[in-house]
Amino acid sequence: MATKITAAMVKSLRDKTSVGMMACKKALVECDGDEGKAIDFLRKKGLASAEKKAGRVASEGLVGSYIHMGGKIGVLVEINSETDFVARTEKFQELVKNVAMQIAATNPEYVRPEEVPAEIVEHEKVIFREQALAEKKSEKIIEKMVEGRIKKYYKQVCLMQQPYIKDDKMTVEDLINTAISEIGENIKVRRFVRYVLGEGLEKRKDDLATEVAKEVAKAG
C-alpha cells in the first residue's frame, strides 16, 4: 500500500530543499514518502540547487543562433548566466544551441506560461469548456477537463513546458534546471525570435515544419 503523502511531509521537504510544493509532493510520491530518497530525486532532476539559485541575478550570457539546413528557418535566443566566464564555457554554449534547436523544431510562442496574455488563456478556456459541454460531461468533470487542456496548451506554446526534443522524458525546464545544477549558476531563458523563410507568403507551412523537426532530430 502506498504511503499517504501529507502536507507536513511536503512542507518538511520544501524547507530542506527550497523546491516548490508541487515538485516536492511529486518527489515524495515517486519515492513512497521517503524524504531522503526524495531529496536525491530532486537533486538528480537538478531542482534542489536550481530553486536556491533562482533568485540570483543573471545578467550575462549569450545570444545564440541556429540556422536550419538550407537556411529555411533561423532562431536567435538569449540565455542569461550570472557571469561571463560561465557564458564562455562549452557546456553553456551547447545548452544555448540545444535550446535554439528546440525553438526551430517546435515553434513555441512564449518562454513560460506566465507570459501568455490573460485574454488568450480565457479565450482558450472558453473553447475547451464548449468542447467539454458538447461531450455532455458534468460540471465537476468539465472543470478538470478545462484545467488539463490548458496544461496541454501550455506544453504546446510555452518553450519551458515543452518536452525536450532530444529526450522527451524531460521538459526544457528540466534541461535548464539540470544545467543550473551542473554549472552552479542561475540560468534564465530570456527571449527568442524565430524566422521562417517566406513567412506570411502562401506556402506549405506544415510540410516545412515537419521537415525542420526531422532535420533537427538528425542534427542532435
N, C-alpha and C positions, 0 to 999 in steps of 0.2 A: 504493500500500500504506500502510495506516495506521501511524503511529508507535507503537512499543511504549511504553507508559507504565510507567516503573519506579518502585520505591519511593523511590529517590533523588530523582527528579523531583517526586514528590508531597511529599516532606519539604521540598525546597527552596521549593516554592510555599507550603507551610504556614508555614515560617519567615518568609517575606516578607509574608504576609497575616494570619496568626493564625487562618485559617479551618480548619474540621475536615478531617480526612484524606479522607473520602468526597467532600465538596464539592470539594476540590482535585483529586481524581482525575477527577471528572466534568468539571470545567472544562478539564483537560488533554486529556481525550478529545474534548470538544467543539471544542477549538482545535488538535487534532492535535499536541499536545506543545509548542506554542509558549507559553513561560512568560509573555511579555509580553502576548499576547492573552488568556491565561488570567486574568491579573491584571485586565485590563479587563473580562472576562466576569464575574468575581466582583464587581467594583465596580458593574457595571450591575445585578446581582442584589441589590446592597445588602449582600452578605455580608461583604466585606472590612472595612468600617467597623463593621458590626453585631457581628462577633465580638470586635473590640477593645473595644467598649463594653459587652459582655455582663456583665462582672464589676462594673460600676459600680452603685452603689445607686440604685434608682428607688423613691422613697417618696412622691412627689407624684402628680399625675394627676387622673383624673376617674372618677366613676361615671356612665356614660351609659345611656340607655334608648332602646328602640324599641318602639312600640306598633303592631301590625298594624292596618290599616284596619278599622274596625268593632269594635276592642277585643277581638279573639278571642285574640290572643297578645301577651304582653308580655315584654320582656327587660331585665334590668339587667346591666351588665358593668362591671367595674373594670379600668381600664388605667392603669398607672403610668408616670410620667416622672421625670426627675431633678429638675426644677424646676417650680414653679407657673407661671412665665412661659410655658413651653412648653405646659403643660396648658391655658392660656387662649387659645392660638393657634387660628386657624380650621382649619389643617391637622390639628392633633391632634384637635380636636373632630370633624372629618369622619372621621378614622380610627376614632374610638370609635363613631360612628354606623354606619359600614360594618361593623364587627365585630359590633355588636349586630344588624344586619340579617342578617348571616351566620348567627348563632345562631338567629334566628327562623325562617329558611328551612330550615336543615339539622339542627337539633336535636342538637348534639353532647352527649356525656355528660361529657367531661373536656376540660381545656385542652390537655394534651400526653400522649404515651404513657407517660411515667414515672409518671403519676398513676393509671393503670389498675391496680387491685389484682392482685397476682401470681396469686391463686387464679382470678380471672376469665380472665386470659391463659392459664393452664394448662387451664382448662375449654374455652376456645375451641380450643386446640391439640389436645386430645383429640378434639373433634368433627371438626376438619379432618383429623386423622390417619385417623379412621374413614372419612371420605369418600374419602380417597385410597386406603385399603386396599380399599374397595369398587370402586374403579376398577382394582384389580389392578396397581398400579404397583410398581416396585422400591423397596427401602428408601432408596436414594440419591435417587431422584426424589421419594419421599414427603416426605423432609426439606425439600427445596427447595419443594415444593408447600405444605407447612405454613408455612414461612417467608414465602412470597409471600402466602398468605391472611391471615396475621397482619398483614402490612403493609397489606393491603387493609382489614382490620378497623379498624386504627388510623385510616385515612383516613375511615372512616365515623363513628367515635365520638369522635375527638380533634380539637378545633377547629383546632389549628395545622397538622394534617396534611391538612385538607380542601382540595379545590380551591376557590379563591375564586369566589363566585357571580357577580362582575362580570367575571372573567377567569379561565376555568378552566385557562389555561396556567400559572398560578401558584397556589401554596398560600397559606393565611392566614399561614403563617410567612414566606413570601416578601414578602407585603404588609407585615408588621411590620418585616422587615429593610430593606425599601425606605424605609419611614418613618424608621427609625433613621438611615439614610444621608443622607436629605434634611434631617431635623430636627437631627441632630447630638447627640442624647442617647439613652441607653439607654431602651428602652420594653419593658414587660412586660405581657402579658395575665395578670392575677392570678386572677380568678374571675368566674363569671357564674351567673345563675339565669334560668330560662325558665318562664314561667307560661302555661298553656293554659286557656282558659275551659272550665269543666266537667270539668277533668281528673279522671279516676277515675270519672266517670259514663259510662254507656253511650252512645256516640255514634259517628258515622262519623269516626274519627280520621284515617284515610288520606285521606279526601276533604278534611278540614280542612288537613292537611299540604300536599297538592297545591295547594290554593287559596292558602295563605300563600306558598309558593315562587313562584307566578306573580305575586302582588301585590308581593313584594319585588323581583322582577326588573323589574317595571314602574317601581317607585319608584327603582331605580338608573338 
